[in-house]
């Protein structure tokens, strides 16, 4: 029978944390890039918003990784 | 799993009963049947655990009590004493549904419900939508202060608002992609490694077979961890909406 155990031990907590932050970084960059791309297509403004979107999306990804890192610390 | 050459083949959906309702294709696929089995499994586990109500709990009862109690503390820790208990039933249900679909999908011949991005995406949108509704109900339009973290100088608003907006928009997507990608990747690796067993000659074929057992054990751990992460993050997002930072 399945046995849902809580993760009190640091190994499993670390594992669940590691499984979490990778995706956050990638998806935030992707969302930023896609937003920039579609704003460009909508306003016909060359690659300006695309470039901005990559940078802002990457920053957002790092911010959310930083947030989850500090949250799990306390 | 048959000796198919394509390791992704077992993710494909097949219509078992063709059904069309109001122009929508609502055919019953193996995923639909799997969903029923997951509901039956999760409900059966909890109902069997709760049926005896012994003072000295048996194995099943203590497993069920342990799970529910732990989830309760998890949700209340993240959302708070006052608002937390309202979300316990929803998030506990979510955990057990995801956990059982991950777990039952590991039985050979069964379908993994959570390897469909539509399923995980549906859950993610539901949870995120709920967090927005909760935020708007608690704070009204002040909920949008979530886009400006406290202590941000007004000069930096043009920079911080897009960044926060993107990190908010990324939330449901990360939630969906994480679960879906983990389950799909694990099952693909299993299929590839098991494919080696068939294609390699006998003297080498036992090696990947032993390896696949190890991966299977890892997948059992991942099945639990991913369900746990999904529930934790759902609680964190709702808690963020209640407390605003």
Interface residues (C-beta under 8 A of the other chain):
Chain A: X1 X2 X3 X4 X5 X6 X7 X12 X15 X16 X19 X20 X23 X24 X27 X28 X30 X31 X32 X35 X56 X57 X59 X60 X61 X63 X64 X71
Chain B: X45 X59 X60 X63 X66 X67 X70 X95 X96 X99 X100 X103 X162 X163 X164 X166 X167 X169 X170 X173 X174 X177 X178 X181 X182 X221 X222 X224 X225 X226 X228 X229 X232 X233 X236
